[in-house]
Amino acid sequence: MRLFQKADGVVTELAAAQNFKVVADGAASLSAADRGAQEEFLRKVARLYRAVSGALHTADDVEARLKAIRGALRETPAAEKQLSPAADSIEQKNREVLRALRGDAELQKRNEPVPSSINDRVQAIMEGERFAMTKPTQTHLDDYTIAGAEFSEELGKLRALVEVDLAKLEKDMEAAGAPWTPGRVPEWSEK
């Protein structure tokens, strides 16, 4: 490793190259098996966090798309009565997925006790394991198992909601001549 300084646009080397070894504080107290278990668990948690984060963003995107869809339906009175129930159903299902993923925001606002959400569990694991110098705790392992199982179920619901229900609603809106909405590719031909 070499050390440089940049001052007034001029880069100068401060010292000659040096070799060194980086050692995590307290890592010597971990057995190789415990260190391996911790690393594998952290990789699993990181993958779950990535997926949960993506699902949250997807559900938020569905919320935004539904807002635009409602506006477009108001501008298409003939289709509004026919397609609004489908939009209502999608909105309700999306809210249920969001509630499972991040908890009941309305109850939280009122300082009411709420069950741990999937995201709460993942965040608790990440915070608890952040500076851990031991193998993962049984609580964190249990939280991971619960969060993973609950997330699998909610992800399936979200996938069906986006790929089937929302896609059908947007296709029906296109057929009804509703104004364009985000997330929908318009169809056009000269005929």
N, C-alpha and C positions, 0 to 999 in steps of 0.2 A: 504494500500500500504506500502511496506517496501523498504528501500534503502540499496543497497549493493555496495561494492567497490571490484574490483579485481586488485591486484597489485602483480607482480612477481608470478603469479599463485595461490595466496592465496586470498580467498574470505572472506570478513568480513562484518558484518552488521553494518551500520553506525547509524541507528536510529531505534527505535521501530516502529511498525506498526501504521500508521496514516490513518484516514478517511478524505476524501475531496470530494468536488463536483465540477465537471467540468462544466463551463458555457461558451457558445460561446459569444464572445464580441459583444455587441449590440443586442443580441437575445431578451433581455427584451423588446425592442422597437417593435418587430414583434408580431402581433396578432397570436393567435393559428391558425386561418384560413389561414393567409398569410404564416406562417411557414409550414403548411401542404401543401399549394399550391407549395411553393418553393421545398420542399422535393420530392413531386410527380413529379414535372417538372424535377428536377435533376436526378431522377431515369429514366425517359423517355429519357432524353438526354444521359445518360450513356448507355442505351440499344441501342440507335441509333448509338452512337460512336463505340460501340463494333461491331455492324454489318457493319458499314462503314469501319472500320479498317480491318475487316475480308475480306470484298469485295476487298479492295485495295490489300491486300496480295494475294488473289486469282487471281486477274487480273495480278499482277506482276508474279505470278507463271505460268500463262498461257503464258506470254511473254517469260519466260525462257524455258518452254516446247516447244514453237514454234521454238525457236532458235535450240534446239536439234532436233526437227522434220525436220527442213530445212537441217541440216547436214545429217540426216539419209536418207532423200529423195535424196540428192546429191549422196549418195552411192548406190542408187537403181534407176538407170536411167530409167528402164521400168516403174516404178511407179511415178517418178518425174513429168513427163508431165501430167499425169492423176490426181495426188493428190496435186500438187502445187497450183492450183486455189482455192482449198478448204482451204489450209493453208493461202493463201493471204486473203481470205474472213474472216476467223477467226481472223487474225491479224488486219484487218481493223475494225471489230466489237469491238475487245478488246480495240483498241486505242480510239474508240468513248466512250466506257464505262469509260476508265481511264480519258479521258478528262472531262467527266461529274463529275466523282468522285473527281479529284484533280485539275482540271483546265487545260488550254492549256499551257503546259510547254514551247513550242516554242515561243509563243507570250510573255510570261512572261520574257523569256531570252532577248527579244528585248525591254523590258520596255513598252510594249503596254498594254493598259487597257484590262482587261479580265473580263468577268462576274464572279460572285462568284460561286465557285464550291460547291458541296455538303459538302465536307470536310471543306472548308473555313467557311461555315455557322455553322457547328457543332463546329468547333474550336472557332469561335467568341462567340457562346453561352456559351461554357465552360469557356472561359476566362472572359467574362462579368459577369457570375454568380458565379465565383469562390469565391469572398469575399462579395457577395451581402447580404445586410441586409434588403432587401425588397422582396416582391413577384416578380416573373419574369416580366420583361418589355414586353410591347406589341411587340417591335421589336424582342426580343428573341422568343416570342411565334410565331410570324409570320415566322421568320427564321426556327424554328423547323417544322412548317407546310409545308413550301416550301421544306426544305431539306428532310423531310419524304416522301413527294409525289414524288419528283424527284428520291430519292433513291429507292423507291418501283419499279419504272419503270426500273431503271438501274439494280437493283438486278435481276429482271425477265430476262432481256437481258443476264446478266452474267451467270445466272443459265442455260439458254438455250444454251448459247455458250459452257459452260463446259460439261453439261450433255448430250447434243445432238450433236452439231457440232464437238467438239473436240473428243468426244467419238467415233463418226462415223469415223473421220479421222484416229484415232489411230487403230480402228478395221480394216479399209481398209489397213493401213500400215502393220499390222500384217498379213493380208491375202496376201499382195504382197511380204512378206518376208523381209521387211525393217528391218534394225538393230534396236535393242531395244532403246527406249527413256524413260527418266524419266516420271513417272506417268502412265506408261503402263505396265500391267502385261503380260508377254509373254505367248504364248500358245505353248504346246509341247506335242507330243505323239510319240511313237516308230514307228508307222505305216509309 
